[in-house]
């Protein structure tokens, strides 16, 4: 099993959720996060005063999938999240040793 963590633009959340739903991926955790990558934020002017916005709003998706579905999920996720501009985000993939459904003690891929 693999855990996928994706940091994406907030306005891309709905297209990403729909793309994952279309391939049969329902379970995911979504968190509002803030951060920056290479772009280091940007400058804004408010009431004539310029200031730096260095922690930009992002969305973090976490999902665990079977090894056999990893490429399919990554392809759907990247296609839906991509704008082609700086700040599109990142995807991280981790190995998962075990998954357990608390309700009935299902283990492994059956718990997904």
MDTraj code that builds the backbone (N, CA, C; nanometers):
import mdtraj as md
import numpy as np

residues = "UNK UNK UNK UNK UNK UNK UNK UNK UNK UNK UNK UNK UNK UNK UNK UNK UNK UNK UNK UNK UNK UNK UNK UNK UNK UNK UNK UNK UNK UNK UNK UNK UNK UNK UNK UNK UNK UNK UNK UNK UNK UNK UNK UNK UNK UNK UNK UNK UNK UNK UNK UNK UNK UNK UNK UNK UNK UNK UNK UNK UNK UNK UNK UNK UNK UNK UNK UNK UNK UNK UNK UNK UNK UNK UNK UNK UNK UNK UNK UNK UNK UNK UNK UNK UNK UNK UNK UNK UNK UNK UNK UNK UNK UNK UNK UNK UNK UNK UNK UNK UNK UNK UNK UNK UNK UNK UNK UNK UNK UNK UNK UNK".split()
xyz = np.array([
    [0.0834, -0.1177, 0.0000],
    [0.0000, 0.0000, 0.0000],
    [0.0880, 0.1241, 0.0000],
    [0.0347, 0.2300, -0.0557],
    [0.1068, 0.3569, -0.0636],
    [0.0203, 0.4688, -0.0079],
    [0.0841, 0.5598, 0.0642],
    [0.0173, 0.6814, 0.1089],
    [0.0595, 0.7935, 0.0154],
    [-0.0381, 0.8662, -0.0355],
    [-0.0124, 0.9801, -0.1238],
    [-0.0489, 1.1057, -0.0478],
    [0.0454, 1.1995, -0.0407],
    [0.0212, 1.3327, 0.0152],
    [0.0375, 1.4307, -0.0989],
    [-0.0658, 1.5067, -0.1251],
    [-0.0607, 1.6052, -0.2332],
    [-0.0909, 1.7430, -0.1769],
    [-0.0043, 1.8382, -0.2076],
    [-0.0248, 1.9782, -0.1717],
    [-0.0647, 2.0488, -0.3012],
    [-0.1869, 2.1026, -0.3047],
    [-0.2381, 2.1610, -0.4293],
    [-0.2965, 2.3001, -0.4036],
    [-0.3243, 2.3703, -0.5124],
    [-0.3894, 2.5010, -0.5058],
    [-0.5331, 2.4829, -0.4570],
    [-0.5838, 2.5733, -0.3723],
    [-0.7210, 2.5591, -0.3209],
    [-0.8281, 2.5515, -0.4299],
    [-0.8123, 2.6272, -0.5376],
    [-0.9149, 2.6273, -0.6419],
    [-0.9134, 2.5001, -0.7257],
    [-0.8128, 2.4154, -0.7076],
    [-0.8058, 2.2881, -0.7795],
    [-0.8624, 2.1718, -0.6978],
    [-0.9103, 2.1981, -0.5768],
    [-0.9605, 2.0906, -0.4915],
    [-1.0792, 2.0167, -0.5551],
    [-1.1795, 2.0888, -0.6012],
    [-1.2966, 2.0229, -0.6593],
    [-1.2630, 1.9424, -0.7847],
    [-1.1840, 1.9957, -0.8798],
    [-1.1467, 1.9125, -0.9949],
    [-1.0684, 1.7867, -0.9560],
    [-0.9826, 1.7978, -0.8555],
    [-0.9052, 1.6813, -0.8109],
    [-0.9977, 1.5782, -0.7468],
    [-1.0891, 1.6230, -0.6603],
    [-1.1837, 1.5301, -0.5975],
    [-1.2686, 1.4594, -0.7024],
    [-1.3151, 1.5326, -0.8018],
    [-1.3968, 1.4730, -0.9081],
    [-1.3163, 1.3726, -0.9900],
    [-1.1907, 1.4047, -1.0205],
    [-1.1057, 1.3129, -1.0978],
    [-1.0811, 1.1841, -1.0203],
    [-1.0591, 1.1955, -0.8901],
    [-1.0369, 1.0763, -0.8082],
    [-1.1658, 0.9956, -0.7939],
    [-1.2770, 1.0637, -0.7785],
    [-1.4064, 0.9950, -0.7676],
    [-1.4370, 0.9190, -0.8964],
    [-1.3991, 0.9784, -1.0109],
    [-1.4250, 0.9162, -1.1412],
    [-1.3512, 0.7831, -1.1580],
    [-1.2382, 0.7662, -1.0881],
    [-1.1650, 0.6390, -1.0987],
    [-1.1904, 0.5499, -0.9775],
    [-1.2879, 0.5874, -0.8955],
    [-1.3284, 0.5009, -0.7860],
    [-1.2564, 0.5210, -0.6546],
    [-1.1907, 0.6355, -0.6373],
    [-1.1227, 0.6663, -0.5117],
    [-1.2146, 0.7569, -0.4305],
    [-1.2613, 0.7055, -0.3156],
    [-1.3543, 0.7827, -0.2338],
    [-1.2911, 0.8340, -0.1055],
    [-1.2103, 0.7522, -0.0399],
    [-1.1568, 0.7887, 0.0902],
    [-1.0352, 0.8781, 0.0817],
    [-1.0433, 0.9936, 0.1448],
    [-0.9285, 1.0847, 0.1501],
    [-0.9474, 1.1794, 0.2669],
    [-0.8385, 1.2346, 0.3138],
    [-0.8409, 1.3365, 0.4176],
    [-0.7923, 1.4657, 0.3551],
    [-0.8646, 1.5739, 0.3797],
    [-0.8303, 1.7040, 0.3217],
    [-0.8104, 1.8037, 0.4339],
    [-0.6987, 1.8761, 0.4281],
    [-0.6646, 1.9737, 0.5300],
    [-0.6282, 2.1061, 0.4635],
    [-0.6737, 2.2165, 0.5221],
    [-0.6282, 2.3477, 0.4758],
    [-0.4928, 2.3742, 0.5407],
    [-0.3934, 2.4062, 0.4585],
    [-0.2589, 2.4325, 0.5091],
    [-0.2075, 2.5619, 0.4483],
    [-0.0960, 2.6090, 0.5000],
    [-0.0311, 2.7287, 0.4467],
    [0.1172, 2.6986, 0.4310],
    [0.1773, 2.7543, 0.3283],
    [0.3200, 2.7331, 0.3086],
    [0.3673, 2.7987, 0.1803],
    [0.4917, 2.7731, 0.1481],
    [0.5459, 2.8232, 0.0219],
    [0.6575, 2.7316, -0.0243],
    [0.6799, 2.7348, -0.1520],
    [0.7889, 2.6610, -0.2136],
    [0.8898, 2.7600, -0.2669],
    [0.9304, 2.7369, -0.3888],
    [1.0305, 2.8250, -0.4499],
    [0.9809, 2.9664, -0.4722],
    [0.8495, 2.9854, -0.4864],
    [0.8000, 3.1192, -0.5171],
    [0.8118, 3.2143, -0.3992],
    [0.8273, 3.1624, -0.2769],
    [0.8493, 3.2426, -0.1560],
    [0.7405, 3.3456, -0.1309],
    [0.6190, 3.3201, -0.1786],
    [0.5101, 3.4133, -0.1546],
    [0.5085, 3.5258, -0.2564],
    [0.4410, 3.6339, -0.2229],
    [0.4325, 3.7494, -0.3123],
    [0.4036, 3.8744, -0.2306],
    [0.4131, 3.9908, -0.2958],
    [0.3861, 4.1186, -0.2299],
    [0.2437, 4.1628, -0.2649],
    [0.1779, 4.2220, -0.1667],
    [0.0453, 4.2790, -0.1886],
    [0.0433, 4.4192, -0.1296],
    [-0.0514, 4.5001, -0.1794],
    [-0.0685, 4.6352, -0.1276],
    [-0.2068, 4.6431, -0.0648],
    [-0.2105, 4.6863, 0.0604],
    [-0.3366, 4.7023, 0.1320],
    [-0.3391, 4.8406, 0.1935],
    [-0.4375, 4.9224, 0.1523],
    [-0.4499, 5.0607, 0.1988],
    [-0.3196, 5.1387, 0.1840],
    [-0.2575, 5.1185, 0.0686],
    [-0.1363, 5.1923, 0.0373],
    [-0.0090, 5.1366, 0.0996],
    [-0.0215, 5.0362, 0.1812],
    [0.0957, 4.9768, 0.2487],
    [0.1309, 4.8448, 0.1804],
    [0.2580, 4.8290, 0.1421],
    [0.3027, 4.7054, 0.0782],
    [0.3497, 4.6071, 0.1854],
    [0.3121, 4.4814, 0.1707],
    [0.3584, 4.3800, 0.2653],
    [0.3757, 4.2464, 0.1937],
    [0.4570, 4.1596, 0.2527],
    [0.4842, 4.0284, 0.1957],
    [0.3828, 3.9252, 0.2453],
    [0.3323, 3.8458, 0.1541],
    [0.2492, 3.7310, 0.1879],
    [0.3373, 3.6094, 0.1599],
    [0.3987, 3.5551, 0.2655],
    [0.4955, 3.4477, 0.2427],
    [0.4418, 3.3085, 0.2739],
    [0.3257, 3.2996, 0.3379],
    [0.2625, 3.1700, 0.3603],
    [0.1307, 3.1679, 0.2836],
    [0.1325, 3.0992, 0.1716],
    [0.0173, 3.0980, 0.0823],
    [-0.0787, 2.9845, 0.1187],
    [-0.2084, 3.0058, 0.1007],
    [-0.3045, 2.8985, 0.1313],
    [-0.2928, 2.7846, 0.0303],
    [-0.2928, 2.6634, 0.0803],
    [-0.2873, 2.5423, -0.0021],
    [-0.3829, 2.4398, 0.0578],
    [-0.4084, 2.3329, -0.0147],
    [-0.4883, 2.2210, 0.0345],
    [-0.3989, 2.0981, 0.0344],
    [-0.4103, 2.0187, 0.1420],
    [-0.3321, 1.8962, 0.1531],
    [-0.4280, 1.7779, 0.1489],
    [-0.4087, 1.6907, 0.0521],
    [-0.4878, 1.5691, 0.0395],
    [-0.4014, 1.4516, 0.0825],
    [-0.4600, 1.3634, 0.1608],
    [-0.3911, 1.2410, 0.2010],
    [-0.4815, 1.1236, 0.1686],
    [-0.4264, 1.0231, 0.1008],
    [-0.5023, 0.9035, 0.0712],
    [-0.4089, 0.7841, 0.0650],
    [-0.4631, 0.6674, 0.0972],
    [-0.3862, 0.5432, 0.0918],
    [-0.4505, 0.4559, -0.0137],
    [-0.3670, 0.4040, -0.1051],
    [-0.4176, 0.3224, -0.2158],
    [-0.3369, 0.1933, -0.2261],
    [-0.3958, 0.0962, -0.2926],
    [-0.3253, -0.0287, -0.3208],
    [-0.2111, -0.0011, -0.4180],
    [-0.1036, -0.0770, -0.4056],
    [0.0123, -0.0592, -0.4936],
    [-0.0269, -0.0626, -0.6407],
    [-0.1190, -0.1518, -0.6765],
    [-0.1585, -0.1691, -0.8163],
    [-0.2283, -0.0459, -0.8734],
    [-0.2849, 0.0388, -0.7889],
    [-0.3583, 0.1565, -0.8369],
    [-0.2772, 0.2852, -0.8318],
    [-0.1536, 0.2780, -0.7831],
    [-0.0734, 0.3990, -0.7607],
    [-0.0586, 0.4836, -0.8866],
    [-0.0142, 0.4254, -0.9965],
    [0.0095, 0.5041, -1.1181],
    [-0.1187, 0.5697, -1.1690],
    [-0.2290, 0.4955, -1.1654],
    [-0.3577, 0.5479, -1.2107],
    [-0.4009, 0.6682, -1.1259],
    [-0.3846, 0.6572, -0.9951],
    [-0.4234, 0.7659, -0.9048],
    [-0.3331, 0.8868, -0.9249],
    [-0.2034, 0.8650, -0.9360],
    [-0.1098, 0.9764, -0.9570],
    [-0.1378, 1.0479, -1.0881],
    [-0.1689, 0.9723, -1.1918],
    [-0.1988, 1.0328, -1.3222],
    [-0.3244, 1.1203, -1.3124],
    [-0.4293, 1.0694, -1.2499],
    [-0.5532, 1.1465, -1.2359],
    [-0.5306, 1.2718, -1.1517],
    [-0.4560, 1.2563, -1.0435],
    [-0.4311, 1.3676, -0.9524],
    [-0.3498, 1.4783, -1.0204],
    [-0.2410, 1.4411, -1.0855],
    [-0.1556, 1.5429, -1.1489],
    [-0.2273, 1.6126, -1.2641],
    [-0.3022, 1.5368, -1.3416],
    [-0.3748, 1.5973, -1.4538],
    [-0.4773, 1.6987, -1.4046],
    [-0.5496, 1.6645, -1.2992],
    [-0.6540, 1.7534, -1.2480],
    [-0.5971, 1.8742, -1.1743],
    [-0.4805, 1.8607, -1.1113],
    [-0.4253, 1.9691, -1.0295],
    [-0.3360, 2.0648, -1.1084],
    [-0.2941, 2.0264, -1.2264],
    [-0.1949, 2.1051, -1.3015],
    [-0.2547, 2.2284, -1.3676],
    [-0.1869, 2.3429, -1.3469],
    [-0.2193, 2.4647, -1.4217],
    [-0.1046, 2.5005, -1.5152],
    [0.0137, 2.4477, -1.4864],
    [0.1315, 2.4793, -1.5661],
    [0.2062, 2.6007, -1.5150],
    [0.1615, 2.6567, -1.4032],
    [0.2252, 2.7752, -1.3472],
    [0.2936, 2.7408, -1.2158],
    [0.3822, 2.8292, -1.1733],
    [0.4521, 2.8085, -1.0474],
    [0.3504, 2.8039, -0.9336],
    [0.3745, 2.7160, -0.8368],
    [0.2845, 2.7044, -0.7228],
    [0.1788, 2.5970, -0.7370],
    [0.1875, 2.5137, -0.8409],
    [0.0902, 2.4059, -0.8589],
    [0.0923, 2.3063, -0.7441],
    [0.2072, 2.2881, -0.6801],
    [0.2143, 2.2006, -0.5640],
    [0.3082, 2.0835, -0.5827],
    [0.2980, 1.9882, -0.4905],
    [0.3848, 1.8713, -0.4899],
    [0.3041, 1.7493, -0.4480],
    [0.3544, 1.6318, -0.4868],
    [0.2962, 1.5053, -0.4445],
    [0.4088, 1.4224, -0.3847],
    [0.3811, 1.3616, -0.2692],
    [0.4765, 1.2749, -0.2015],
    [0.4124, 1.1375, -0.1866],
    [0.4916, 1.0324, -0.2064],
    [0.4417, 0.8951, -0.1970],
    [0.5241, 0.8214, -0.0925],
    [0.4544, 0.7553, 0.0016],
    [0.5184, 0.6811, 0.1109],
    [0.4703, 0.5367, 0.1113],
    [0.5527, 0.4478, 0.1621],
    [0.5101, 0.3097, 0.1858],
    [0.4275, 0.3037, 0.3133],
    [0.3232, 0.2219, 0.3121],
    [0.2393, 0.2010, 0.4298],
    [0.2555, 0.0555, 0.4724],
    [0.2955, 0.0337, 0.5956],
    [0.3186, -0.1016, 0.6455],
    [0.1881, -0.1745, 0.6752],
    [0.0887, -0.1046, 0.7282],
    [-0.0359, -0.1693, 0.7681],
    [-0.1479, -0.0675, 0.7724],
    [-0.2687, -0.1153, 0.7451],
    [-0.3898, -0.0351, 0.7605],
    [-0.4908, -0.1212, 0.8339],
    [-0.5600, -0.0617, 0.9294],
    [-0.6583, -0.1358, 1.0095],
    [-0.7858, -0.0534, 1.0184],
    [-0.8970, -0.1160, 0.9809],
    [-1.0268, -0.0501, 0.9976],
    [-1.0705, -0.0765, 1.1414],
    [-1.0882, 0.0267, 1.2178],
    [-1.1188, 0.0146, 1.3603],
    [-1.2527, -0.0554, 1.3831],
    [-1.3523, -0.0248, 1.3006],
    [-1.4871, -0.0780, 1.3200],
    [-1.4916, -0.2300, 1.3274],
    [-1.4222, -0.2992, 1.2353],
    [-1.4353, -0.4451, 1.2309],
    [-1.3009, -0.5182, 1.2207],
    [-1.1910, -0.4476, 1.2414],
    [-1.0569, -0.5063, 1.2420],
    [-1.0117, -0.5594, 1.1059],
    [-1.0710, -0.5091, 0.9954],
    [-1.0178, -0.5436, 0.8625],
    [-0.8748, -0.4930, 0.8567],
    [-0.7901, -0.5683, 0.7862],
    [-0.6483, -0.5296, 0.7773],
    [-0.6008, -0.5276, 0.6334],
    [-0.4944, -0.4515, 0.6112],
    [-0.4353, -0.4431, 0.4769],
    [-0.5263, -0.3710, 0.3804],
    [-0.5235, -0.4145, 0.2525],
    [-0.6027, -0.3493, 0.1498],
    [-0.7517, -0.3602, 0.1750],
    [-0.7957, -0.4600, 0.2497],
    [-0.9390, -0.4748, 0.2827],
    [-0.9864, -0.3581, 0.3690],
    [-0.8945, -0.2946, 0.4413],
    [-0.9299, -0.1822, 0.5271],
    [-0.9445, -0.0519, 0.4492],
    [-0.8990, -0.0511, 0.3260],
    [-0.9067, 0.0715, 0.2478],
    [-1.0485, 0.0904, 0.1972],
])
top = md.Topology()
chain = top.add_chain()
for i, resn in enumerate(residues, 1):
    res = top.add_residue(resn, chain, resSeq=i)
    for name in ("N", "CA", "C"):
        top.add_atom(name, md.element.get_by_symbol(name[0]), res)
traj = md.Trajectory(xyz[None], top)
